[in-house]
Amino acid sequence: MQLRLTRKLISAVLLGCGVLSMPLHANETDSGLSSAEQADYLREIKQLYLTQDERQALLAHSNDLLKNYALRAGYQVGQAQRQDLFYQLRLGAPGELLLREEVRGEKGTDIAVRNQRVELFGVDPFIRYDCPQAGISCVLHNPVDDRPLLSIVRDHKGAAELAKALSFLIRNLQKG
């Protein structure tokens, strides 16, 4: 219940500021946000998380999105080995992001944890994602080598929102 309310609140705030709106014309390209749109997005995120620190707001927002769109065993109907996938981001050394992946078996007794460092200096900050029609998940790709970085439940809007937040976070971390 709380996750649904959080998701609705985040969506309402972002929709209210026009962040989630679609282009008005079909020939408009999504080549990125203008500086005014970037400033509005970052201002709304800072207001949502009650902080003036852009980096902390983006990190909190990314972690909340990872919780909301976690790929849980309940979504994996018909799969042989159903398991929960949880992710959490932390800040590492300057220009570094730490990703914690926790995989839990369907009954919650088998737990595997994997930590990954993502070096961000000199990489394209835009996160690419795929949501295959036949699959149950969306995959966000590592900006370093384009390998799969993390998987979330198959939700195009959620994947786009998470990719956007991560891209802004990466750009912020690349500043040092």
N, C-alpha and C positions, 0 to 999 in steps of 0.2 A: 504494500500500500504506500509506504513512504517513498519507495523508488518511483512509483508512478507519479506521485505528487511532485517529487523533485524534477522528474523528466518534464512534466507539464509546466512547472515554474520556469525551468531553463528555456523550454521552447517558447513560452509566452513572452519572456523577456527578450529573447533573440528575435522572435517574430515581430514584436512591438517596435524594435529598432530597425527592422528591415533587413537584418542579416540573413534570414532564411528565405527571403523573397526571391522569386524567379525573375529572370530578365523580362523586360516588357516587350521586347521585339525578338523574333526568332533569329534575326541576323546578328544580334549582340553576342559577342564572344565572352567567355568567362576567363579572361586572361589575367585575372587577379583583381584585387580590390584597389580602389583609388585611395589616396592618402586620407581623405575625409572618411571613407568607409572603414579604413583600418583604425583610425582614431575613435570612431563611434563604437566599433566592435570591442576594442580594448577598454574603452570607458565603461561599456555595459558589463563586461566581464569583471572589471575591478569593482563596480557597484554591486554586482551579484554576490561577490565573495567578500565584500566589505573590507577592501584593502586598497592601498595606493601603490602597492608593489605589483607591477605588471607581471613579472616572472612568477610570483607566488599565485596570483590569480589564474594565470594560464595553466600552471601545474595543477592547481586544485580543480579547475574546470576539466582538464584532460583526465584526471583520476576519477572524477564523478562520472564522466562519460564512459570510461572503462568499466565502472561498476554497473551503470545502467544498461549497457549493451553487452555485458558478459555473456559468453556462450555457455549456457548451462545444460546439464544433462537432460532436463525436461524438454528442451528444444530439439533434441536429437532422436526423435522417434524413428524406430526402425534401424538405428545404428547398432552395430555389434558391440562396441565398447563405448558406452555413453560416459562422458566425464565433464566435469565443470572446468572451465578455463577462466582464471582470474588474473588480471594484470594490475601492476602498480608502478608508477613512475616516481623517481627521486632524482634530485640533482646530484651530480658527481663533481669531479674536478671542473675547472672552467672549460666550457665547450664540450661537456660530456653529460649524457643522460643515462641513468641507470634504469633498466627495465626488469622487474621481477615478475616471473610467470609462475603461477601455481596451478597445478593440474590435480584435481581430485577425482577419484573413482566414483562411480554412481552411488555407492553406499557410504562414501565419505571416509573410508578406512585407508585407502591408498592415496598418499599425497606425495607429489614430486614437485620440487621447487628448482627453478633455473633462473639465474641472474645473468644479465647481459649488459655490457657497456656499449654505448653507441657514441662514437667519436663524431662530433658535428662540425668541426672546423673544415672548411673547404668542400662541403657537400651542398647539393641543391636542397634548400630547405622545404621544398614542396613534397608532401607525402602523397604517394600514389596508392590507390586502393582498387580492389576488384571484388565484385559481388556476383559470382556466377549464378546463372538462372537455375541450374540443376543442384546447386549446393545449399547448405544450411547456414553458411557463414560468409562473412566478408573478411578479406585479408588486407591488412595495411602493410605496405612494403617498406623495408629499411631504406632510408635515403642514401646510405653508404654504398650498398651493393645490389639493391633492388630485390633482395631475397625477402621472403615473408618475415615480417617482424612480429605481428600479433594477429589474432583472429577474434572477431566479435560475431554476435548473432547477425544474421542476414537482414540488414536494415539499411537501405541506401542513404536515407537522410541521416541516420546515426553515424554511418561511416563517413559521410561527407563532413558532418559537424566535427567528428573526432579528427579527421585529417586536417581540417582547417585549424583547429585548436593546436594540434601538434606542430603544424607548419609555423604558426605564430610563435610557439614556444621555442622551436628550433632556431628561428631567426633571432629571437631574444637571446638565446644562449650563445649564439655565434658572436654576439657583441662582446662576450667575455665576462 
